[in-house]
């Protein structure tokens, strides 16, 4: 393959690379070559490149890495959301409403719906995302959900163990998930996930599900401690998972376990916003030396935002993070939570995935909540 | 002037008109003629029109009426915002930082900055907006701020009484505001406003400022009870103001006064989000038969959002409003707060100002927080 022309990105108001010495700097530039970052540094020292691209004094940040989404579904639950805002509590069982709609949808409908949501995310600066199954809950529907997801990301996650569907006992269902459903799903999935929560799966069931997935070559991750305290986070740490997601209700023991295991706590602030659960204390996690990520959890039930900037604004307002910490959690944090070392920063060698903000610096992501600040999104060195 | 071609807007997923009989309906259509709504009703009964415009099953809502913004300024206060999120309280005195930057800016810089923000608002569905002065605080700088604002809206507001600038006593400054500054500002302003708050102006000063403005032909409005309890809201009601803005800290007596006077309480939820003050209880206001509006308060200090959809999502999450009530407050509520009867709804005779949402219904404005759902904005029957 012939070498692509290199591009020097110039006139950057503030460049965030996550270089440990200079995480965000003014007066910086970078060079894209063959879809990757080839050089970053002071603009005045920039090497020659085939073309130059002037971003007009705007800020450039690494593209968002959204490590938790459930985009393969049909229908919506706007009425359930409205009732919840009026006082109805969120319950995991609502997932079954979406399961019925998803099973009834054609492959084309599901694919088109995911494509629309991925496009919506791209416009908001997301350059890498994970997509879960979990609204099929039959062998065929989980496999096709993952096949659809696989058209949009390499980070596909088998979440047959989302909730126990109607008409089957929990024991029977775990047997299905770890047997024929896993067999059908595994060729399409990189990860296996389980919703360890009252109303979904208990710790013993979660352990069985994850063990089966590991045995089939999948990498384990978990939903835990979303709706209340529970054993999920400690199980995730015991199993040495790369990340455990939600972490809304954490005990001191949970925090200690996260620190000791190095398991990343993936915070999903849109969920607390949309379910009225209390926001977890992100500041306390950082002070306890727990690594964190931020993701959207985009799904039709507990949180239908696709906006990483919105999640950053919430993490700053509600979780005690600084704008810089929140951006780090939404980029390199998400990459770490997906065990990806090719994305999440703009250091040399990384994929040239970035967003140009209509703002002079990254603080505006929190300072200007709700405003669509992402002006351009580039993936692999190409504007999308 | 020759008649413009009429347009039938069709294939609307849900049309919100604020018709008392059918506020939001499926299967509806409407006709635009000469920039106004000429007809609304069931699509199957639609009259002939010169052209048809298919919105692809999307929802159509009245354009947002943002009745409170401070767009004429220079500089930003992202660092102050970041410090506030880390625990520093908001104080009205921060306004002076923006005053220094605004005075130093050229007319062209101010105009270009307002144009960018107005364009940003348009993209988010705002079709009518009010713009205040208040970062000049000299005779010349207030007059030019209003002249700039007047290029973008007929609802310009003289807010010389925003805060007492450096180097002058409050008494001297009120004399300036009600004397030469009012004389210079009045030709460019429709409204007069005062920030009645500890750290800004007390009730006696507010009364003097508003009386002077009324005497000069301006219509009075007020900022009150933003940072704490105070006499501002009751003064607004006593004076029979059309609207009083912020209303963050309301006593039972304040609520009774609002109900009895019919003064609209304009809620600015982005301010509470960005200053960490408690959100006022919008539900309690509606239950007390107080009329409400929702606006952004877009400004560089206490709230730098320009997003009416974000404010709606906050009003639903934090103020106890239903999505429908919040949308009403952000459209016809804003129109009422500006004493405008030509905008705010899509009833026949109103200006054809509307937004097409990339969503099947208006509930998604709250259900999908942070997502830029506005696909098209039309003003006076023309797509912008």
Interface residues (C-beta under 8 A of the other chain):
Chain A: X76 X77 X78 X79 X81 X82 X85 X86 X120 X123 X124 X270 X273 X274 X276 X304 X305 X306 X307 X309 X310 X311 X313 X316 X317 X322 X323 X358 X360 X361 X363 X364 X366 X367 X368 X369 X370 X371 X372
Chain B: X76 X77 X78 X79 X81 X82 X85 X86 X120 X123 X124 X270 X273 X274 X276 X304 X305 X306 X307 X309 X310 X311 X313 X316 X317 X322 X323 X358 X360 X361 X363 X364 X366 X367 X368 X369 X370 X371 X372
